[in-house]
Amino acid sequence: MSKNRYAAIDVGTNTVLLLVAERRGGGLAPVLERAEITRLGRGVDRTGRLDPAAIQGTVDVVAAYAAEARGLGAEILACVATSAARDAANGADFFAAARERAGLSPEIISGDEEARLVYGSAFRDFGAGGPLAVLDVGGGSTEFIVGEGPAPRARTSLQVGAVRLTERHVTTDPIAAVEWARVRAAARDALAPLAGLAAGAGATLVGVAGTVTTLCAVAQALPAYDAEKVHGAVMARADVEALLARLAALPVAARAALPGMEPKRADVILAGGAIVAEAMALAGFDRLTVSDRGVRWGLLYDRLPPG
């Protein structure tokens, strides 16, 4: 194992992410990043259980990631699971399969811990300019965190995410106007606590995770995902709303074919985008800075051994 290479795997409700990074000076430089949509949390909101096929597909990806990381000489510091594994009655089935196939013991992290790690990552990149607010839209939950320094001052984890909201409210394709209104209202209701979580005057809002980065990539019509063009980009709320109106008019297949769209995210991007737009409105932000980094980066910074 290289003493300077470390890996983190983040198993979310919708996506599994890998970061292999190398310590350089006081920071980390990415060696390899991967993202694969496995939708571990499909159906969990309705059944309370992880689907066996989703467990299998997710464990396949985790095992492949672990092999890649080890092949690059990285020590795997952490493999964590978030909303879907927290909520499912049979989460133990996923953990047992991951231990057997990948030689890893994933940890469940709470919504509060997820929020702390995401904030820590965002602060390193965007926290120099004053107060910071971080919006992390996942498949099963959404985190909102505020602070003025390297540690958050307040945070909340809400049980609304792109997959959960889609499964509850979307049955038409392209989405019917009445359903779209229902999605927006449900997002607004679930996010109501954000109105009372003040970020402070002049705060920067940072948006994290696949919904936000995908919206940004589609807005730029990127022919292939380019982290350098996404990380640090700024989106106005008016532009987010205009993009959502465009996406809502299209069937899923047409959305999937758009430049910048991850095809497997096309069916849940509207619900995820509704969460972004409603969160910006409730928290009082007209602009959002996009972060291509999240839990996996926060994990490595948090757990990196001294040296």
C-alpha positions as CSV (number, residue, x, y, z in Angstrom):
1,M,0.0,0.0,0.0
2,S,1.1,3.5,-0.8
3,K,1.5,5.7,2.3
4,N,0.2,8.6,0.4
5,R,-2.9,7.2,-1.4
6,Y,-6.3,6.8,0.3
7,A,-9.8,5.8,-0.8
8,A,-13.3,6.4,0.3
9,I,-16.5,4.8,-1.0
10,D,-19.9,6.5,-0.5
11,V,-22.9,4.3,-1.0
12,G,-26.0,6.5,-1.4
13,T,-29.6,5.8,-2.1
14,N,-29.1,6.4,-5.9
15,T,-25.4,6.5,-6.6
16,V,-22.1,4.8,-5.4
17,L,-19.1,7.0,-5.6
18,L,-15.4,6.3,-5.3
19,L,-12.5,8.7,-4.6
20,V,-8.9,7.7,-4.6
21,A,-6.7,10.6,-3.7
22,E,-3.1,11.3,-3.0
23,R,-1.8,13.4,-0.2
24,R,0.1,16.4,-1.7
25,G,1.3,19.0,0.8
26,G,-1.5,19.9,3.0
27,G,-4.2,18.7,0.7
28,L,-5.5,15.9,-1.5
29,A,-5.3,15.5,-5.3
30,P,-7.7,13.1,-7.0
31,V,-6.1,10.0,-8.6
32,L,-9.4,8.3,-9.6
33,E,-13.0,9.2,-9.2
34,R,-16.0,7.1,-10.2
35,A,-19.8,7.3,-9.9
36,E,-22.2,4.6,-10.8
37,I,-26.0,4.8,-10.4
38,T,-27.2,1.5,-8.8
39,R,-30.3,2.8,-7.0
40,L,-29.9,0.8,-3.8
41,G,-32.8,2.7,-2.4
42,R,-35.4,1.9,-5.0
43,G,-38.7,1.0,-3.4
44,V,-37.4,1.5,0.2
45,D,-39.8,4.4,0.8
46,R,-42.8,2.1,0.0
47,T,-41.6,-1.3,1.3
48,G,-39.1,-0.4,4.0
49,R,-36.7,-3.0,2.5
50,L,-33.8,-3.0,0.1
51,D,-34.5,-4.8,-3.1
52,P,-32.3,-8.0,-3.5
53,A,-31.4,-7.1,-7.1
54,A,-30.4,-3.5,-6.0
55,I,-28.3,-5.0,-3.2
56,Q,-26.5,-7.3,-5.7
57,G,-25.9,-4.5,-8.2
58,T,-24.6,-2.2,-5.6
59,V,-22.3,-4.8,-4.0
60,D,-20.9,-5.6,-7.5
61,V,-19.9,-1.9,-7.9
62,V,-18.5,-1.6,-4.4
63,A,-16.4,-4.8,-5.0
64,A,-15.1,-3.4,-8.3
65,Y,-14.3,0.0,-6.6
66,A,-12.4,-1.7,-3.8
67,A,-10.4,-3.7,-6.3
68,E,-9.5,-0.6,-8.3
69,A,-8.5,1.3,-5.2
70,R,-6.3,-1.5,-3.9
71,G,-4.8,-1.9,-7.4
72,L,-3.7,1.8,-7.2
73,G,-2.0,1.2,-3.9
74,A,-4.6,3.0,-1.8
75,E,-5.6,2.2,1.7
76,I,-9.4,2.3,1.9
77,L,-10.1,4.5,4.9
78,A,-13.9,4.3,4.7
79,C,-16.9,2.8,3.0
80,V,-20.1,4.5,4.2
81,A,-23.8,4.0,3.5
82,T,-26.4,6.8,3.9
83,S,-30.1,7.2,3.6
84,A,-31.4,3.9,2.1
85,A,-29.3,1.7,4.3
86,R,-30.4,3.8,7.3
87,D,-34.0,3.4,6.5
88,A,-34.2,-0.3,5.4
89,A,-35.2,-3.1,7.7
90,N,-32.9,-5.5,5.9
91,G,-29.9,-3.2,5.6
92,A,-27.9,-6.0,7.2
93,D,-28.2,-8.0,4.0
94,F,-26.3,-5.4,2.1
95,F,-23.5,-5.2,4.8
96,A,-23.1,-8.9,4.8
97,A,-22.8,-9.1,1.0
98,A,-20.3,-6.2,1.0
99,R,-18.1,-8.0,3.6
100,E,-18.2,-11.2,1.6
101,R,-17.7,-9.8,-1.9
102,A,-15.5,-6.7,-1.3
103,G,-13.8,-7.4,2.0
104,L,-15.2,-4.2,3.4
105,S,-17.4,-3.4,6.4
106,P,-19.5,-0.4,5.4
107,E,-20.6,1.9,8.1
108,I,-24.0,3.5,8.4
109,I,-23.6,7.2,9.0
110,S,-26.4,9.4,10.4
111,G,-27.9,12.3,8.6
112,D,-26.1,14.7,11.0
113,E,-22.7,13.0,10.3
114,E,-23.3,13.1,6.6
115,A,-24.1,16.8,6.9
116,R,-20.9,17.5,8.9
117,L,-18.7,15.7,6.3
118,V,-20.3,17.5,3.3
119,Y,-19.9,20.8,5.0
120,G,-16.3,20.1,5.8
121,S,-15.6,19.4,2.2
122,A,-17.4,22.5,0.9
123,F,-15.7,24.7,3.5
124,R,-12.3,23.8,2.2
125,D,-13.2,24.9,-1.3
126,F,-15.6,27.8,-0.8
127,G,-15.5,28.8,2.9
128,A,-13.0,31.7,2.6
129,G,-15.5,34.3,1.6
130,G,-17.7,34.5,4.8
131,P,-20.8,32.5,6.0
132,L,-21.5,29.3,4.2
133,A,-24.7,27.3,3.5
134,V,-24.5,23.8,2.0
135,L,-27.3,22.0,0.3
136,D,-26.8,18.2,-0.3
137,V,-29.7,16.7,-2.3
138,G,-29.5,12.9,-2.2
139,G,-31.7,10.1,-3.4
140,G,-33.5,9.6,-0.1
141,S,-32.6,12.6,2.1
142,T,-31.6,16.2,1.8
143,E,-29.1,17.9,4.2
144,F,-28.8,21.7,4.8
145,I,-25.9,23.0,6.8
146,V,-24.8,26.5,7.8
147,G,-21.7,27.9,9.5
148,E,-19.1,30.6,9.6
149,G,-16.0,28.5,10.0
150,P,-14.6,25.0,9.4
151,A,-17.3,23.4,11.6
152,P,-21.0,23.8,11.0
153,R,-23.1,25.9,13.3
154,A,-26.4,24.3,12.6
155,R,-27.7,21.5,10.3
156,T,-30.8,19.5,9.4
157,S,-31.4,16.3,7.6
158,L,-34.8,16.0,5.9
159,Q,-36.4,12.8,4.6
160,V,-36.9,14.0,1.1
161,G,-34.7,13.1,-1.9
162,A,-34.8,12.7,-5.7
163,V,-35.7,9.0,-5.6
164,R,-38.1,9.2,-2.7
165,L,-40.0,12.2,-4.1
166,T,-40.2,10.6,-7.6
167,E,-41.5,7.3,-6.3
168,R,-44.2,9.0,-4.2
169,H,-45.6,11.4,-6.8
170,V,-44.5,10.7,-10.4
171,T,-46.5,8.3,-12.5
172,T,-46.8,10.2,-15.9
173,D,-44.3,10.6,-18.7
174,P,-43.8,13.4,-19.7
175,I,-44.9,14.6,-16.3
176,A,-48.5,15.9,-16.1
177,A,-48.9,19.5,-15.0
178,V,-50.9,18.4,-11.9
179,E,-48.2,15.9,-10.9
180,W,-45.4,18.5,-11.4
181,A,-47.4,20.9,-9.1
182,R,-47.7,18.1,-6.6
183,V,-44.0,17.4,-6.7
184,R,-43.2,21.1,-6.1
185,A,-45.7,21.3,-3.2
186,A,-44.4,18.2,-1.6
187,A,-40.8,19.4,-1.8
188,R,-41.8,22.8,-0.4
189,D,-43.6,21.2,2.5
190,A,-40.8,18.8,3.3
191,L,-38.2,21.5,3.2
192,A,-40.1,24.0,5.3
193,P,-37.6,23.8,8.2
194,L,-35.0,25.5,6.0
195,A,-36.8,28.8,6.4
196,G,-35.8,28.9,10.0
197,L,-32.2,28.0,9.5
198,A,-30.6,31.3,8.8
199,A,-27.2,31.2,7.1
200,G,-26.2,34.8,7.9
201,A,-25.9,37.9,5.8
202,G,-23.8,37.5,2.6
203,A,-23.6,33.7,2.9
204,T,-22.6,31.6,-0.1
205,L,-24.9,28.7,-0.9
206,V,-23.0,25.6,-2.2
207,G,-24.9,22.7,-3.8
208,V,-23.5,19.2,-3.6
209,A,-24.2,15.8,-5.2
210,G,-25.6,14.3,-8.4
211,T,-28.8,16.3,-8.8
212,V,-26.9,19.6,-8.7
213,T,-23.9,18.6,-10.8
214,T,-26.2,17.1,-13.4
215,L,-28.3,20.2,-13.6
216,C,-25.1,22.2,-14.1
217,A,-23.8,19.8,-16.8
218,V,-27.1,20.0,-18.7
219,A,-27.2,23.7,-18.4
220,Q,-23.8,23.8,-20.0
221,A,-24.7,21.1,-22.5
222,L,-21.5,19.3,-21.8
223,P,-20.9,16.4,-24.3
224,A,-19.1,14.5,-21.5
225,Y,-19.0,15.2,-17.8
226,D,-16.1,17.6,-17.0
227,A,-15.5,18.1,-13.2
228,E,-13.4,21.2,-14.0
229,K,-16.4,22.9,-15.7
230,V,-18.8,21.9,-13.0
231,H,-17.0,22.4,-9.8
232,G,-17.2,26.1,-8.8
233,A,-19.8,27.0,-11.5
234,V,-22.6,29.3,-10.4
235,M,-26.3,28.8,-11.2
236,A,-28.9,31.5,-10.7
237,R,-32.3,30.3,-9.3
238,A,-34.0,31.8,-12.4
239,D,-31.8,29.6,-14.6
240,V,-32.6,26.5,-12.5
241,E,-36.3,27.2,-12.9
242,A,-36.0,27.7,-16.6
243,L,-34.1,24.4,-17.0
244,L,-36.7,22.6,-14.9
245,A,-39.5,23.9,-17.1
246,R,-37.6,22.6,-20.2
247,L,-37.0,19.2,-18.6
248,A,-40.6,18.9,-17.4
249,A,-41.8,19.2,-21.0
250,L,-39.8,16.2,-22.1
251,P,-40.4,12.5,-21.7
252,V,-37.7,10.6,-19.8
253,A,-36.1,9.2,-22.9
254,A,-35.6,12.6,-24.4
255,R,-34.2,13.9,-21.1
256,A,-31.8,11.0,-21.0
257,A,-30.4,12.0,-24.5
258,L,-29.6,15.6,-23.5
259,P,-26.0,16.6,-23.5
260,G,-24.8,16.6,-19.8
261,M,-27.5,14.2,-18.6
262,E,-26.6,11.0,-16.9
263,P,-29.1,8.7,-18.5
264,K,-29.9,6.7,-15.4
265,R,-30.7,10.0,-13.6
266,A,-33.2,11.2,-16.2
267,D,-36.3,9.8,-14.4
268,V,-35.5,11.4,-11.0
269,I,-33.9,14.7,-12.1
270,L,-37.1,16.7,-12.0
271,A,-37.8,15.7,-8.4
272,G,-34.2,16.5,-7.5
273,G,-34.4,19.8,-9.3
274,A,-37.6,20.7,-7.5
275,I,-35.8,20.2,-4.2
276,V,-33.0,22.4,-5.3
277,A,-35.3,25.2,-6.5
278,E,-37.6,25.1,-3.5
279,A,-34.6,25.0,-1.1
280,M,-33.1,28.0,-2.7
281,A,-36.4,29.9,-2.4
282,L,-37.0,28.9,1.3
283,A,-33.5,29.7,2.4
284,G,-33.5,33.0,0.5
285,F,-30.7,32.4,-2.1
286,D,-30.8,33.5,-5.7
287,R,-27.5,31.9,-6.7
288,L,-25.9,28.5,-6.0
289,T,-22.2,27.5,-6.4
290,V,-21.8,23.9,-7.6
291,S,-19.5,21.5,-5.8
292,D,-18.4,18.3,-7.5
293,R,-17.2,17.0,-4.1
294,G,-19.1,15.7,-1.1
295,V,-19.1,13.0,1.6
296,R,-16.2,11.0,0.0
297,W,-14.0,14.1,0.1
298,G,-15.1,15.0,3.6
299,L,-14.4,11.5,4.8
300,L,-10.8,11.5,3.5
301,Y,-10.1,14.9,5.1
302,D,-11.7,13.8,8.3
303,R,-9.9,10.4,8.6
304,L,-6.6,11.1,6.9
305,P,-3.9,10.0,9.3
306,P,-1.5,12.7,10.5
307,G,1.6,13.1,8.4
